Amino acid sequence: MRNVEFHNGNTMPQIGLGVFRVEDGEECKNAVKHAIVSGYRSIDTAMIYKNEKSVGEGIKEGMKEAGIDRSDLFITSKLWFDDFGRGNVEKAYDTSLENLDLDYLDLYLVHWPGTDEELMIQTWQEMEHLYNNERVENIGVSNFTIQHLERLLQRTDVKPVINQVEYHPYLVQNDLKLFLESRKIIMESWSPLMNAKVLNDETINEIASETGKSPAQVVIRWNIENGLVTIPKSVTPERIEENIDVFDFSLSDAQVNRINLLNRNERNGSDPATFNGKK
Ligand SMILES: NC(=O)c1ccc[n+]([C@@H]2O[C@H](COP(=O)([O-])OP(=O)(O)OC[C@H]3O[C@@H](n4cnc5c(N)ncnc54)[C@H](OP(=O)(O)O)[C@@H]3O)[C@@H](O)[C@H]2O)c1
């Protein structure tokens, strides 16, 4: 597994397992366990996914079967809108730790910026407090646009290590990518497969034939070539294995560019400029 390095010197595996919409209970526990046994070292959950408890169980069973320690893993969870603001963040962090049955997270993210700048800044200051008190290894953001980041960087002290955003061949967000590169903030791709929608794309399938890999592997490798962290979700054992089996081939610059050019600025999820947690 390849790692990326954050501006603070810490590292993160470039591929992790995402568990959004994975049912709490056996399904989630088994997916996490299978991922760890298959070589995954990073798991991405969130309080709002309501499956932190089974993620924690999967981690325990996976660690035991794989013969690894907690320090070999990189666990991410996220802070939801209900817990924004002064006096709330540390409590929410403790609840996530309790659910996961862990002592610390490797990465805690503000899940969305929301539409209230003051609240977003206050929330980040609370995140800084957690980080400065060494309760969490790294803090980052999710779904932040350039405008949100500019305000955050101007008004607060600790720079996020990562910005987790929707990113797939139909939404490449090149301006945001360049902005993050210039600030040494890692870009992380959520819905890298656009919920399997890009797997039928003609160009992706052509490149899959050219490389002898599956369409999902081509898309995940394209994330790697572009320097992103990526967290494909699957509950299917064979797909979980397939999605990290991307280190025995590479894409040429021309193949990477062909995929970059598929961009349609098409979002599968909510728009970060307006989303405030309500449908
Ligand atoms: N920060 C945020 O706001 C945010 C928002 C959305 C998602 N995320 C994170 O990003 C993760 C991934 O995004 P996502 O869950 O939306 O979607 P995704 O990873 O783009 O796609 C998942 C879908 O693709 C299928 N799939 C996975 N591997 C496959 C393969 N090799 N071949 C064919 N189909 C395959 C899965 O099916 P099966 O499971 O049935 O195998 C599932 O239906 C989430 O789980 C979550 O951790 C974050």
The ligand as a Gaussian input file, in Angstrom:
#p B3LYP/6-31G(d) Opt

LIG

0 1
 N      -17.564000      13.240000       2.826000
 C      -18.714000      13.032000       2.244000
 O      -19.610000      13.882000       2.233000
 C      -18.950000      11.721000       1.566000
 C      -20.069000      11.563000       0.731000
 C      -20.244000      10.335000       0.102000
 C      -19.325000       9.309000       0.294000
 N      -18.253000       9.492000       1.134000
 C      -17.267000       8.414000       1.389000
 O      -16.815000       7.885000       0.137000
 C      -17.031000       6.483000       0.128000
 C      -17.243000       5.961000      -1.283000
 O      -18.294000       6.627000      -1.921000
 P      -19.707000       5.934000      -2.234000
 O      -20.001000       4.929000      -1.187000
 O      -20.668000       7.035000      -2.403000
 O      -19.549000       5.272000      -3.659000
 P      -18.426000       4.584000      -4.607000
 O      -17.292000       4.055000      -3.831000
 O      -18.164000       5.551000      -5.707000
 O      -19.266000       3.389000      -5.229000
 C      -19.783000       2.352000      -4.448000
 C      -20.654000       1.472000      -5.347000
 O      -19.840000       0.824000      -6.338000
 C      -19.961000      -0.585000      -6.215000
 N      -18.628000      -1.146000      -6.438000
 C      -17.544000      -1.031000      -5.619000
 N      -16.472000      -1.654000      -6.150000
 C      -16.881000      -2.168000      -7.335000
 C      -16.238000      -2.934000      -8.329000
 N      -14.963000      -3.289000      -8.211000
 N      -16.944000      -3.299000      -9.423000
 C      -18.243000      -2.949000      -9.553000
 N      -18.914000      -2.221000      -8.640000
 C      -18.244000      -1.836000      -7.534000
 C      -20.486000      -0.855000      -4.817000
 O      -21.250000      -2.036000      -4.777000
 P      -21.198000      -3.143000      -3.585000
 O      -20.993000      -2.430000      -2.282000
 O      -22.559000      -3.760000      -3.692000
 O      -20.097000      -4.094000      -3.930000
 C      -21.359000       0.377000      -4.584000
 O      -22.616000       0.202000      -5.186000
 C      -18.255000       6.324000       1.055000
 O      -18.488000       4.986000       1.427000
 C      -17.874000       7.254000       2.169000
 O      -16.912000       6.646000       3.017000
 C      -18.055000      10.686000       1.761000

